[in-house]
Amino acid sequence: MAVVIRGRDGKLYPAQQRSDAELDRIVTLTHQARCGLGLSVRATVDRLAKYGIRRSVGAVARDLKLYRCARCKDRAL
């Protein structure tokens, strides 16, 4: 049986424990899509889904705000 957790919206989701290396990979992919390709946050979420990564729009926006890549370091998102 799969382990699930209840989200803030009351729905059940698979429990995911991501390692630091996996989170770094996700942030890198997020910045590649947003800063490198110029995609919107929603399109970035869709692109991550193609890699099998489920992230909410809020989580992607938080990643973009907290972690800065070389391309976005000097400009506002």
Beta strands, then each sheet from edge to edge (+ up, - down):
strand 1: 4-6
strand 2: 12-14
sheet 1: 1+ 2-
end
